[in-house]
Amino acid sequence: MLDARLVRRGGGKRAVMTLLRHGAVYAPEPLGVRSVLLVGGQVARIGLVDEAAVRALGLPYEVIDVAGGLVIPGFVDPHEHFIGAGGEKGFRTRMPEVSFEQLARAGVTTAVGCLGTDGVTRSLEALVGKARQLTEEGITALVYTGGFHIPPRTLTGTIEGDLVLIDLVVGVGELAISDVRSSQPHLDELARVVASATVGGRISGKAGVTHFHAGPGRGRLSLLHALLDTHEVDPSCLYITHANRTPELMDDAIALAHRGAYVDLDTVDPPLGPWVRQYRERGGPPARLTMSSDAHTPGAHPGRLREELAALVRDEHLPLEEVLPYFTANPASALRLGRKGRLAPGMDADVVVLDERTLEVAHVFARGRALVREGRLVSREG
């Protein structure tokens, strides 16, 4: 574990300013060894910081030496099942809720929850309640309205209403296609859902994405290609997940990415290295690729994101600055989260420090609040 040292702390209250010094900063592009100053919930400065000036303000502060650490943006997980998934092989296979502790230890500072297959015994109301719990505990938690099926379940009666009136809703999904579990939607039905999400997003200033669950069916993503061919649809509002089921599905997803859609790989069946290689070798647009944990489906958990990042760097020998955007800047872009996924002045102070040798999580800050220190969860009072 990174031997980070808390150098000093001013005052007896929780710090309103945190200075991380001597760490190698990836924003996600490499900036070299620099200091990062967090003030309140924002990144205030990256570079030289006058510690005497910080001290002279007379506010509670801390200085942490993270030499030997990599300072990166917090992970943005675009696809989780906050209230559990599973249950498709009977009630005994239902999965538990995702916990704040799991997210914090994994370095996930922003996550989006969805319902999945079961829209009968799991509800959007429970999903929103769980997201609000996680947000109060320190994670930025958002949700998709709807679920696997058409017509989508909503909270206000319409997709537009959910996007405009409910602050946590950023899109609709995960909507299943090419899967025996989907409602086998017709193209016009699909177009109406996408249009409703797009309009709701424009009115509310949100992403308004339609998040598609790509199943293993023989149709693959043909519905989405037909949608772009025959309807007035903004391709950047299409966000396809589970693209790493088969090489053929991945090629289909790459073709959609070239048309402007976003493509997501889940970490349920690691490793992701071969899929990333295929995406890169077939010329997939780097800025259109994201990674998600798909927690809590059977076998998936939030920590898989960090594990897969480490595997891409170590086993695939890919530069950190090339793969880090898949876990940070790219999902933030797909979801139109303008203050997330990057380290820069004015951005949310969502920061993770990884041990440079092991790539284990050493420190986590979410909106400036310390969640993890030296690999240990910070007490709720801390």
C-alpha positions as CSV (number, residue, x, y, z in Angstrom):
1,M,0.0,0.0,0.0
2,L,1.1,3.5,-0.8
3,D,3.0,5.0,2.2
4,A,1.1,8.3,2.1
5,R,1.6,10.6,5.1
6,L,-0.8,13.1,6.6
7,V,1.6,16.0,7.0
8,R,-0.5,18.4,9.0
9,R,-4.0,19.4,9.7
10,G,-5.3,22.7,10.9
11,G,-8.2,23.1,13.3
12,G,-10.2,20.4,15.0
13,K,-13.0,20.2,12.4
14,R,-13.2,18.3,9.2
15,A,-10.9,19.8,6.6
16,V,-12.5,22.2,4.0
17,M,-9.2,22.2,2.1
18,T,-7.1,19.2,1.2
19,L,-3.7,19.5,-0.5
20,L,-2.4,16.3,-2.2
21,R,1.3,16.8,-3.0
22,H,4.1,14.9,-4.8
23,G,1.7,12.6,-6.7
24,A,1.8,11.9,-10.4
25,V,-1.4,13.5,-11.8
26,Y,-3.4,11.9,-14.6
27,A,-6.3,14.2,-15.5
28,P,-6.7,11.7,-17.3
29,E,-3.9,13.0,-19.6
30,P,-0.5,12.8,-17.8
31,L,0.4,16.1,-16.1
32,G,3.5,15.0,-14.2
33,V,4.2,15.3,-10.5
34,R,2.1,18.1,-9.2
35,S,0.1,19.3,-6.2
36,V,-3.7,19.2,-6.3
37,L,-5.7,21.5,-4.0
38,L,-9.3,20.6,-3.2
39,V,-11.4,23.4,-1.7
40,G,-14.9,22.6,-0.6
41,G,-16.3,20.3,-3.3
42,Q,-14.1,21.4,-6.2
43,V,-10.6,21.1,-7.6
44,A,-9.2,24.6,-6.9
45,R,-5.7,24.3,-8.4
46,I,-3.3,21.8,-10.0
47,G,0.4,22.7,-9.9
48,L,2.4,24.8,-7.5
49,V,0.5,25.6,-4.3
50,D,1.7,28.0,-1.6
51,E,1.1,26.0,1.6
52,A,1.8,29.1,3.7
53,A,-1.1,30.9,2.0
54,V,-3.4,27.9,2.6
55,R,-2.4,27.9,6.3
56,A,-2.9,31.7,6.6
57,L,-6.6,31.4,5.7
58,G,-7.2,29.9,9.1
59,L,-9.6,27.3,7.9
60,P,-9.4,23.5,8.7
61,Y,-7.1,21.9,6.1
62,E,-4.9,18.9,5.6
63,V,-1.8,18.2,3.6
64,I,-1.2,14.7,2.4
65,D,2.0,13.5,0.9
66,V,1.2,11.0,-1.9
67,A,4.6,10.5,-3.3
68,G,4.6,7.2,-5.2
69,G,0.9,7.6,-5.9
70,L,-1.1,8.2,-9.1
71,V,-3.7,10.9,-8.7
72,I,-6.6,10.2,-11.0
73,P,-10.3,11.2,-11.4
74,G,-12.8,9.2,-9.5
75,F,-14.3,6.3,-11.5
76,V,-17.6,7.0,-13.2
77,D,-19.6,3.8,-13.4
78,P,-22.5,4.2,-15.9
79,H,-24.3,0.9,-15.2
80,E,-25.0,-0.6,-11.8
81,H,-28.0,-2.3,-10.2
82,F,-28.1,-0.4,-6.9
83,I,-31.0,-2.5,-5.5
84,G,-29.7,-5.8,-6.8
85,A,-30.3,-7.7,-10.0
86,G,-30.5,-11.4,-10.7
87,G,-33.6,-13.4,-9.8
88,E,-33.9,-14.8,-13.3
89,K,-33.4,-18.4,-12.0
90,G,-35.8,-18.0,-9.1
91,F,-36.0,-15.9,-6.0
92,R,-33.0,-17.6,-4.5
93,T,-30.8,-16.0,-7.2
94,R,-31.7,-12.4,-6.3
95,M,-28.7,-10.2,-5.6
96,P,-28.3,-7.8,-2.6
97,E,-28.1,-4.1,-2.8
98,V,-24.8,-2.3,-3.7
99,S,-23.4,-0.6,-0.6
100,F,-21.7,2.7,-0.1
101,E,-18.7,0.9,1.4
102,Q,-18.2,-1.2,-1.8
103,L,-18.3,1.9,-4.0
104,A,-16.0,4.0,-1.9
105,R,-13.4,1.3,-1.5
106,A,-13.5,0.7,-5.3
107,G,-12.9,4.4,-6.0
108,V,-16.3,4.8,-7.7
109,T,-17.4,8.4,-7.0
110,T,-20.2,8.6,-9.6
111,A,-22.5,5.8,-10.5
112,V,-25.8,5.3,-12.4
113,G,-28.4,2.7,-11.3
114,C,-30.9,0.8,-13.4
115,L,-33.6,-1.8,-12.8
116,G,-32.7,-4.6,-15.2
117,T,-35.0,-7.5,-16.0
118,D,-37.2,-7.5,-12.9
119,G,-39.6,-4.5,-12.9
120,V,-42.2,-6.4,-10.9
121,T,-40.6,-7.0,-7.5
122,R,-38.1,-4.1,-7.9
123,S,-39.3,-0.6,-8.5
124,L,-38.1,2.8,-9.7
125,E,-39.2,4.3,-6.4
126,A,-36.8,1.9,-4.5
127,L,-34.1,2.7,-7.0
128,V,-34.4,6.4,-6.5
129,G,-34.5,6.0,-2.8
130,K,-31.3,3.9,-2.9
131,A,-29.6,6.5,-5.1
132,R,-30.6,9.3,-2.6
133,Q,-29.1,7.2,0.2
134,L,-25.8,6.8,-1.7
135,T,-25.7,10.5,-2.5
136,E,-26.2,11.5,1.1
137,E,-23.4,9.1,2.1
138,G,-21.0,10.7,-0.4
139,I,-21.4,9.1,-3.8
140,T,-22.9,11.0,-6.8
141,A,-25.7,8.5,-7.6
142,L,-27.9,8.9,-10.6
143,V,-30.5,6.6,-12.2
144,Y,-32.1,5.6,-15.5
145,T,-35.9,5.5,-15.6
146,G,-37.6,2.6,-17.3
147,G,-36.1,-0.8,-17.5
148,F,-35.8,-3.8,-19.9
149,H,-39.3,-3.4,-21.5
150,I,-41.5,-1.2,-23.6
151,P,-43.5,0.7,-22.6
152,P,-41.0,1.8,-20.0
153,R,-42.1,2.1,-16.4
154,T,-41.9,5.7,-15.2
155,L,-42.4,7.7,-12.0
156,T,-44.3,10.7,-13.4
157,G,-46.1,9.0,-16.2
158,T,-43.7,9.9,-19.1
159,I,-40.0,9.6,-19.8
160,E,-39.9,13.4,-20.4
161,G,-41.5,14.0,-17.1
162,D,-39.0,11.9,-15.2
163,L,-36.1,13.6,-16.9
164,V,-37.4,17.1,-16.4
165,L,-38.9,16.8,-12.9
166,I,-36.6,14.3,-11.1
167,D,-33.1,15.5,-10.6
168,L,-31.4,12.1,-10.5
169,V,-32.8,10.8,-13.8
170,V,-30.3,11.1,-16.7
171,G,-31.9,8.8,-19.3
172,V,-34.0,5.7,-19.9
173,G,-32.8,2.1,-19.7
174,E,-31.4,-0.4,-19.7
175,L,-33.8,-1.2,-22.6
176,A,-33.3,-4.8,-23.8
177,I,-32.9,-5.7,-27.5
178,S,-31.8,-8.9,-29.2
179,D,-32.6,-10.9,-26.1
180,V,-35.4,-13.4,-25.1
181,R,-35.9,-11.2,-22.0
182,S,-36.8,-8.1,-24.0
183,S,-40.3,-7.1,-25.0
184,Q,-39.3,-7.5,-28.7
185,P,-40.0,-3.9,-29.6
186,H,-40.8,-2.7,-33.1
187,L,-38.7,0.0,-34.6
188,D,-41.3,2.7,-34.3
189,E,-41.8,1.9,-30.6
190,L,-38.0,2.2,-30.1
191,A,-37.9,5.5,-32.0
192,R,-40.6,7.0,-29.7
193,V,-38.7,6.0,-26.6
194,V,-35.4,7.5,-27.9
195,A,-37.2,10.7,-29.0
196,S,-38.9,11.1,-25.6
197,A,-35.6,10.7,-23.8
198,T,-33.9,13.1,-26.2
199,V,-36.6,15.8,-25.7
200,G,-36.6,15.3,-21.9
201,G,-32.8,15.6,-21.9
202,R,-32.9,18.8,-23.9
203,I,-35.5,20.4,-21.7
204,S,-33.7,19.5,-18.5
205,G,-30.2,20.0,-19.7
206,K,-29.3,16.4,-19.1
207,A,-28.0,13.6,-21.3
208,G,-31.3,12.1,-22.2
209,V,-29.6,8.9,-23.3
210,T,-31.3,5.6,-24.1
211,H,-29.2,2.9,-22.5
212,F,-29.5,-0.3,-24.4
213,H,-28.9,-3.8,-23.1
214,A,-27.5,-5.7,-26.0
215,G,-28.4,-9.4,-25.7
216,P,-26.9,-12.4,-27.4
217,G,-29.6,-12.7,-30.1
218,R,-28.9,-13.0,-33.8
219,G,-30.3,-9.6,-34.6
220,R,-27.4,-8.0,-32.6
221,L,-27.7,-4.2,-33.0
222,S,-29.5,-4.2,-36.4
223,L,-32.5,-2.4,-34.7
224,L,-30.2,0.5,-33.8
225,H,-28.6,0.7,-37.2
226,A,-32.2,0.8,-38.7
227,L,-33.1,3.5,-36.2
228,L,-30.3,5.7,-37.5
229,D,-31.1,4.9,-41.1
230,T,-34.8,5.7,-41.0
231,H,-35.5,8.1,-38.2
232,E,-34.2,11.5,-37.0
233,V,-32.1,10.4,-34.1
234,D,-29.0,11.9,-32.5
235,P,-26.6,9.0,-32.4
236,S,-24.8,10.3,-29.3
237,C,-28.0,9.6,-27.4
238,L,-27.6,5.9,-28.0
239,Y,-25.5,4.1,-25.3
240,I,-25.0,0.4,-25.8
241,T,-23.9,-1.9,-23.0
242,H,-22.8,-5.5,-22.9
243,A,-21.1,-5.1,-26.3
244,N,-18.4,-7.7,-25.2
245,R,-20.6,-10.8,-25.6
246,T,-19.3,-12.0,-28.9
247,P,-16.8,-10.7,-31.5
248,E,-19.6,-10.2,-34.0
249,L,-21.6,-8.1,-31.5
250,M,-18.4,-6.0,-30.8
251,D,-17.9,-5.4,-34.5
252,D,-21.5,-4.2,-34.7
253,A,-21.0,-1.9,-31.7
254,I,-17.9,-0.5,-33.3
255,A,-19.8,0.4,-36.4
256,L,-22.4,2.2,-34.2
257,A,-19.6,4.0,-32.4
258,H,-18.3,5.3,-35.8
259,R,-21.8,6.7,-36.3
260,G,-21.6,8.6,-33.0
261,A,-23.1,6.2,-30.4
262,Y,-21.4,5.2,-27.1
263,V,-20.3,1.7,-26.5
264,D,-19.9,0.1,-23.0
265,L,-18.1,-3.1,-21.9
266,D,-19.2,-4.7,-18.7
267,T,-16.8,-6.4,-16.3
268,V,-19.0,-9.5,-15.5
269,D,-16.8,-11.8,-17.5
270,P,-13.2,-10.6,-17.2
271,P,-10.7,-10.0,-18.7
272,L,-11.6,-7.1,-20.9
273,G,-8.2,-7.0,-22.5
274,P,-9.1,-9.0,-25.7
275,W,-12.3,-6.8,-26.2
276,V,-10.3,-3.6,-25.8
277,R,-7.8,-4.9,-28.3
278,Q,-10.6,-5.8,-30.8
279,Y,-12.1,-2.3,-30.4
280,R,-8.7,-0.6,-30.9
281,E,-7.6,-2.8,-33.8
282,R,-10.9,-2.3,-35.7
283,G,-10.5,1.5,-35.4
284,G,-13.1,2.1,-32.7
285,P,-13.3,5.8,-31.7
286,P,-11.3,6.0,-28.4
287,A,-13.7,8.7,-26.9
288,R,-16.8,6.5,-27.5
289,L,-15.7,3.5,-25.3
290,T,-16.6,3.1,-21.6
291,M,-16.5,0.5,-18.9
292,S,-19.1,-0.5,-16.3
293,S,-19.2,-2.9,-13.4
294,D,-22.8,-4.1,-13.9
295,A,-22.9,-4.5,-10.1
296,H,-24.9,-6.3,-8.6
297,T,-25.5,-9.0,-11.2
298,P,-24.2,-12.4,-10.3
299,G,-20.4,-12.3,-10.2
300,A,-20.1,-8.5,-10.6
301,H,-19.1,-5.9,-8.1
302,P,-17.8,-2.3,-8.2
303,G,-14.2,-3.3,-7.5
304,R,-14.1,-4.9,-10.9
305,L,-13.5,-1.5,-12.5
306,R,-10.2,-0.9,-10.7
307,E,-9.2,-4.5,-11.3
308,E,-9.8,-4.2,-15.1
309,L,-7.9,-0.9,-15.2
310,A,-4.9,-2.6,-13.6
311,A,-5.1,-5.6,-15.9
312,L,-5.2,-3.3,-19.0
313,V,-2.0,-1.5,-17.8
314,R,-0.2,-4.6,-16.6
315,D,-1.3,-7.5,-18.8
316,E,-2.0,-5.6,-22.0
317,H,0.8,-3.1,-21.5
318,L,-1.4,-0.2,-22.4
319,P,-0.5,3.3,-21.2
320,L,-2.6,4.5,-18.3
321,E,-3.4,7.7,-20.0
322,E,-4.9,5.8,-22.9
323,V,-7.2,3.5,-20.9
324,L,-8.1,5.7,-18.0
325,P,-10.6,7.8,-20.0
326,Y,-12.7,4.6,-20.5
327,F,-13.4,4.6,-16.8
328,T,-13.6,8.4,-16.2
329,A,-13.8,11.0,-18.9
330,N,-15.7,8.9,-21.5
331,P,-18.6,7.8,-19.3
332,A,-18.9,11.4,-18.0
333,S,-19.1,12.6,-21.6
334,A,-21.7,10.0,-22.6
335,L,-23.8,11.0,-19.6
336,R,-23.2,14.8,-20.1
337,L,-21.7,15.1,-16.6
338,G,-19.7,18.2,-17.3
339,R,-18.1,18.4,-13.8
340,K,-17.1,14.7,-13.6
341,G,-14.4,12.4,-15.1
342,R,-11.6,14.9,-15.2
343,L,-9.2,16.8,-12.9
344,A,-9.1,20.5,-13.6
345,P,-9.9,23.7,-11.7
346,G,-13.7,24.0,-11.2
347,M,-14.4,20.3,-11.6
348,D,-15.9,18.3,-8.8
349,A,-13.3,17.2,-6.3
350,D,-13.7,13.5,-7.1
351,V,-10.2,12.2,-6.8
352,V,-8.6,8.7,-6.3
353,V,-5.0,8.0,-5.4
354,L,-3.7,4.7,-6.6
355,D,-0.5,3.0,-5.4
356,E,1.9,3.4,-8.4
357,R,3.3,-0.2,-7.8
358,T,0.2,-2.2,-7.1
359,L,-2.6,0.1,-8.6
360,E,-4.6,-0.5,-5.4
361,V,-6.8,2.3,-4.1
362,A,-5.1,4.3,-1.4
363,H,-7.2,7.4,-1.0
364,V,-10.7,8.4,-2.3
365,F,-12.2,11.9,-2.2
366,A,-15.8,12.5,-3.4
367,R,-16.8,16.2,-3.8
368,G,-13.9,17.0,-1.6
369,R,-14.9,14.7,1.3
370,A,-12.5,11.9,2.2
371,L,-14.1,8.5,1.9
372,V,-11.0,6.3,2.0
373,R,-7.6,7.0,3.6
374,E,-4.6,4.7,3.2
375,G,-6.9,1.9,2.0
376,R,-9.3,2.2,5.0
377,L,-12.8,3.5,4.9
378,V,-13.2,6.8,6.7
379,S,-15.8,6.8,9.5
380,R,-19.1,8.4,8.7
381,E,-18.3,11.1,11.3
382,G,-14.8,11.6,9.7
